[in-house]
Amino acid sequence: MGLITDTMEDDRWVTLPGQPYQVRSVLCLPIFKGKKLMALLTLMHSEPEHFSSENCQLMEMFSTQLGLIIDHILLYSGEEFCVEQTEKKSPNVNEQSQNQPFQIGTFIIDENGHFLYANPRLAEIFGYEFGELVSLESISSLVATGQHNFFVEQINQCFELQKRNLEGIFPGQRKDGRTFDIEFYGNRTKFYNQIVIIGVVKEASHH
């Protein structure tokens, strides 16, 4: 669990350009089924020091029940949820060394490809400092130059309702110019009354 009492004084929280909300307090906790990470729940508030120690204890107890609820939703619902895509495609925590960082980069982008949210792991995958990553003109900058137009077209089709989900393997491009294959998964959804794509990225596995 991660607790930030004031985002103005904690370098773990970065306010992105164009962010459509104000955040001063943050409480983030993982949702597990056994040892498998199913989701991350992030609570935010516009005032500092909003979350008390009692809030933390309550949410920690609630997270176990929430994990069971999510598991039942995935088992019995025919709907496609963003968490379902992530749970299906994400590597099992059991398959990773406890000494390694979580391997998945996560993001939220607007219709212009601008980052509304990104996690530090996404920056690591592509060899950027976090501040450099979120300042990129578009997420398409992470795709090899020759694939920019195709990648942007796929994103536009998702925003224009021609497809709900994005998934596939694309040639990614690191900051130093080296290319490598990435697995890309995203879902169109509404975030603070704005249509966005929420997704995950990881290095493609080759067998």
Secondary structure, 3 states (H helix, E strand, C coil): CEEECCHHHCCCCCCCCCCCCCCCEEEEEEEEECCEEEEEEEEEECCCCCCCHHHHHHHHHHHHHHHHHHHHHHHHCCCCCHHHHHHHHCCCHHHCCCCCCCCCEEEEECCCCCEEEECHHHHHHHCCCHHHHHCCCCHHHHECHHHHHHHHHHHHHHHCCCCCEEEEEEEEECCCCCEEEEEEEEEEEEECCEEEEEEEEEECCCC
